[in-house]
Amino acid sequence: MKILVVTGRLAEYGVKKAVKDSADVLVVDINIAAFIKPKLLKRSLHSFKTYTGYDLILIPGLIPADFSDVEKELSVKIRLGPMDVRDLDFVLSYSEELKFSKTIPACELLTRKLRAKAHDKLQSIEKASGYAFKIRDLKIGGGVMKVMAEIADATRMSEEELTKRIIDFREEGADIIDLGIALDATVKDVQRTAEIAKSAEVPLSIDTKNPELIKSAIDEGIDLVLNLDSNIIKEIGKYIASNEVPAVVIPDEPVVARSGVSRLKPRILNLKSNIELAKSLGIVVIANPTLNPIGSDFTGSICRYYEFRQHDNETPLLLEVKDITELIDADSIGVNAILAGFGMEIGVSILLTSEYSDKTVGCINELKTAAQMMLLARQRNCAPKDIGIDLLQLKEKRRHKEMNTLINDIPCVHATQNEKWTADPAGCFKIGITESKEIAAIHEIRKHRSEVIIGNTAKEVLDTILREGLVTRLDHAGYLGRELMKAELALKFGRSYEQEQDI
């Protein structure tokens, strides 16, 4: 395909550097490429004698104008390229398979295409993967990591609250729901909780040290039992095996004698002993060497997983990511990515997370995405980058250029804020975020609420306010734009929002 890339004078060097030999470049008589109009392009193309030999003309992705008339007259396709010069070489490398658009910038189109391609690949990998066993129809083992989401203290929740939590977790990407059992839970509490959860039609697990509660959960049709030590295995292992319920097995907690010396053999040997005991009773086992929080021998627990896998390459593994994300004051997204990468390398089958605290809200989706990234990276034998999906939210892969080259030799006015504030006679607004994750702007006139405007984006809400004539001062409109955008960013990044406060 022969391609002509159109740009302005200021971007000429960057465009030619990015394009190299993959396309020709036409520099039109204007500084800023985004300001190119149809008439200017038409005039420039006519002076560029050989334009008729091209299959495609790419104009900057930020141009809003319609070039359909020029396209018809010249009988050559004119489509939007990327929004940034630095994406040109990346976009052009996909020119043969990418269907360029008149309205959507090529960089956005390519992102969508790569994401769709990645998800198609994930589905085919899942379909073709083997497995050690199934929980309902869910494959466990075989190299595809599944995400288990814990609902802490599920037995204390109302039916409405528990049902909503399960639905939300499933939408975030949870493959298994773990019902956390409160310490004061009774058999009736477990029966009620399991009965409610069963309606969600998703594999369920239960985590409790109480044998009677485990039995009642199994009787209610629970699919998986977490974390069995030797005492529980000895007490109800046969019952678990007879009901064909898989179980996660852990090492026993060390008992320290008065001398300060543990009376328990090393945890890895103890885990192997517990697994052998469980398997001898006929229990299908998932091993959990246990991951310690950072500051509590985290490194040793990582080594324990490695050592276990060196001696046992078949038993599925569970990795409790929640013990790390809940006990560190750091953004969870990078922590989840690193631990999923470790899980991929060590052959983990289930990643267990929770959203117990406010700082871990969104962990399920983060961990699901991380697991998918690692699976694709392993399949392609590459690092987990440039594979169609990512976990980048605040960081950029390609920074946009600063404006220094655009403001040289132009007189500057140094900005200052007004010291006085004047009320808008049309009234004021109280802005917030609703429980349904929408932006709400309550219009108040003399402390009387007249109406509320609700939308998904700052632009929707502000456009409606302007259209309805609910603001009369420019400074008030500017203030509303700032606050509504802060509310939209808070929604995007899962943060709370309070008017006139920093995010």
C-alpha positions, -999 to 999 in steps of 0.1 A, spaced: 0 0 0 13 34 -10 6 60 17 10 98 19 12 114 53 1 150 56 15 173 83 23 210 91 57 228 93 63 224 130 58 186 130 78 180 97 109 167 114 91 144 138 68 130 111 97 123 86 117 107 115 87 84 124 77 75 89 112 68 75 107 47 43 72 34 50 53 64 35 58 97 18 53 130 36 35 162 24 42 193 44 14 219 39 17 256 43 6 259 79 24 256 113 0 234 133 -11 203 114 -44 200 134 -56 232 118 -55 219 82 -87 226 64 -101 208 33 -94 237 9 -58 240 21 -53 202 17 -68 203 -18 -46 232 -28 -15 215 -14 -23 182 -31 -27 198 -65 8 213 -62 21 179 -51 19 165 -86 21 128 -79 -7 125 -53 -29 104 -76 -6 74 -72 -14 69 -35 -38 44 -21 -43 63 11 -37 98 25 -34 101 62 -42 134 79 -35 142 116 -59 124 140 -69 156 158 -84 173 127 -122 176 131 -130 188 96 -148 166 70 -127 158 39 -153 138 20 -157 163 -9 -119 164 -14 -118 126 -13 -145 123 -40 -129 149 -62 -94 134 -60 -106 98 -60 -82 88 -32 -91 78 4 -84 104 31 -84 90 66 -74 100 101 -39 90 112 -28 90 148 -32 119 172 5 120 181 35 119 157 52 93 179 25 68 171 30 70 133 55 43 129 34 20 151 3 27 131 20 24 97 33 -11 107 -4 -22 108 -15 -3 76 -22 -35 56 -46 -49 82 -61 -18 97 -92 -3 83 -86 35 87 -116 58 97 -128 92 88 -139 99 123 -118 78 147 -80 85 150 -58 56 138 -41 52 172 -75 46 189 -86 22 161 -54 2 165 -58 0 203 -93 -14 198 -81 -38 172 -52 -51 193 -75 -54 223 -101 -74 204 -73 -95 189 -59 -102 224 -93 -112 238 -99 -135 208 -65 -151 215 -74 -155 252 -106 -173 243 -88 -197 220 -61 -204 246 -88 -211 273 -107 -234 249 -76 -254 240 -60 -256 275 -59 -288 295 -68 -290 331 -62 -310 363 -99 -310 372 -130 -289 368 -151 -270 393 -185 -271 376 -174 -261 341 -144 -241 352 -110 -256 343 -85 -256 371 -48 -261 361 -36 -262 325 -17 -229 327 -47 -205 327 -49 -186 360 -84 -181 374 -94 -152 398 -111 -160 431 -127 -131 448 -133 -132 486 -164 -117 501 -153 -110 537 -178 -118 564 -204 -130 538 -225 -146 566 -232 -112 581 -246 -97 549 -283 -93 540 -296 -111 510 -296 -79 489 -261 -69 499 -246 -103 493 -264 -107 459 -252 -73 448 -216 -80 459 -216 -113 440 -230 -97 408 -204 -68 411 -175 -92 415 -186 -114 386 -188 -83 364 -153 -73 374 -140 -107 363 -142 -131 392 -142 -168 382 -149 -181 417 -166 -164 446 -151 -172 481 -176 -169 509 -157 -156 540 -173 -170 571 -174 -147 602 -160 -161 634 -194 -160 651 -212 -177 622 -236 -206 629 -247 -235 608 -279 -216 599 -258 -186 588 -237 -207 565 -268 -225 551 -285 -191 544 -254 -176 528 -247 -206 506 -284 -207 495 -283 -170 485 -250 -174 467 -260 -205 447 -284 -183 426 -254 -165 411 -245 -196 391 -208 -192 397 -184 -217 415 -184 -211 452 -158 -217 479 -158 -214 517 -131 -205 541 -135 -215 577 -117 -236 603 -149 -249 618 -156 -285 607 -193 -283 613 -196 -252 591 -176 -269 564 -200 -299 565 -231 -276 563 -216 -257 533 -209 -290 515 -244 -301 522 -256 -269 506 -236 -276 474 -204 -256 480 -178 -263 452 -145 -258 470 -132 -258 505 -103 -235 516 -77 -238 537 -74 -273 553 -46 -281 578 -38 -315 592 -64 -313 620 -93 -305 597 -82 -332 572 -81 -358 599 -115 -347 613 -136 -344 582 -113 -353 552 -133 -385 545 -165 -365 544 -150 -339 520 -137 -367 498 -170 -387 498 -188 -356 485 -161 -351 458 -154 -315 468 -119 -303 460 -99 -286 488 -71 -261 492 -45 -275 516 -21 -254 537 8 -262 561 0 -263 598 8 -232 619 41 -237 638 38 -244 675 67 -228 694 79 -245 725 91 -226 756 126 -229 744 116 -208 714 122 -236 690 94 -247 667 82 -282 672 70 -284 636 91 -295 607 97 -269 580 65 -255 565 72 -268 530 77 -304 543 46 -300 565 26 -289 535 37 -319 515 28 -341 544 -7 -326 546 -12 -330 508 -2 -366 510 -27 -371 538 -55 -354 519 -48 -373 487 -47 -406 506 -83 -400 516 -93 -392 480 -94 -354 482 -87 -335 450 -60 -310 462 -50 -275 454 -18 -265 473 -14 -232 491 22 -228 504 9 -195 519 22 -160 509 34 -138 538 28 -100 539 58 -78 531 77 -74 564 67 -108 576 91 -130 556 76 -123 523 108 -133 505 108 -166 523 72 -174 513 81 -166 477 109 -191 479 85 -216 495 63 -215 463 94 -220 441 107 -249 462 73 -266 462 70 -263 424 105 -277 420 94 -309 436 57 -310 425 49 -298 390 14 -312 388 -6 -301 419 -25 -269 411 -14 -239 432 -33 -211 449 -17 -177 455 -33 -154 481 -27 -120 466 -50 -103 490 -26 -108 518 -2 -84 500 -26 -58 486 -46 -54 518 -14 -49 539 5 -23 519 -3 14 514 5 14 477 -17 15 446 -28 -21 441 -26 -21 403 12 -25 400 13 -50 430 -13 -72 413 6 -71 380 39 -82 396 22 -110 417 3 -122 386 36 -123 368 51 -144 396 20 -166 394 25 -172 357 62 -181 361 55 -205 390 25 -222 375 -3 -208 397 -38 -219 389 -59 -196 412 -52 -160 423 -72 -151 454 -80 -114 460 -104 -93 479 -118 -58 479 -122 -55 517 -108 -20 521 -114 11 501 -78 11 487 -83 -24 471 -115 -16 453 -110 -27 417 -85 -54 426 -106 -81 409 -105 -64 375 -69 -55 379 -59 -91 388 -80 -105 360 -64 -82 335 -30 -89 349 -36 -127 346 -46 -122 309 -15 -101 302 7 -128 317 -10 -156 298 -5 -138 264 31 -129 273 38 -166 280 21 -177 249 41 -152 228 73 -159 248 77 -121 253 76 -95 281 41 -84 291 40 -53 269 25 -43 236 2 -73 236 -32 -55 232 -42 -51 268 -25 -33 297 -28 -20 332 -15 15 325 -38 42 341 -17 71 353 15 64 334 20 68 296 37 46 271 42 76 248 41 112 261 27 140 240 50 168 232 51 200 252 40 234 238 74 251 239 78 251 201 43 266 197 47 296 221 81 308 211 81 345 200 44 349 211 36 375 238 26 358 270 2 370 297 10 354 331 -21 341 347 -35 352 381 -68 343 398 -95 367 407 -96 377 444 -133 384 445 -162 360 439 -196 370 426 -226 348 430 -244 337 399 -280 351 400 -291 319 382 -282 299 413 -254 276 424 -247 238 421 -239 211 445 -218 185 426 -212 149 437 -211 112 426 -241 89 430 -240 53 442 -247 42 407 -214 58 396 -228 88 378 -221 126 381 -249 146 398 -253 184 398 -280 197 421 -292 232 410 -300 254 440 -317 289 439 -316 307 472 -310 274 490 -341 258 474 -333 228 452 -350 230 419 -337 201 399 -308 176 396 -289 169 364 -273 134 362 -248 122 335 -219 99 329 -194 126 318 -185 162 327 -193 173 292 -229 158 293 -237 175 325 -222 209 316 -237 209 281 -271 203 298 -266 231 323 -257 255 295 -285 244 273 -311 248 301 -297 283 308 -289 275 344 -257 295 344 -252 332 334 -216 340 345 -185 329 326 -165 324 358 -193 302 371 -193 281 339 -156 278 342 -158 267 378 -185 241 370 -163 227 342 -134 223 366 -154 206 393 -173 183 369 -141 172 353 -127 164 388 -158 143 395 -153 124 361 -117 117 369 -126 105 404 -151 80 388 -125 69 363 -99 61 389 -123 47 415 -117 76 440 -142 95 461 -150 131 452 -159 162 473 -166 195 458 -138 221 460 -114 195 474 -84 180 455 -88 145 441 
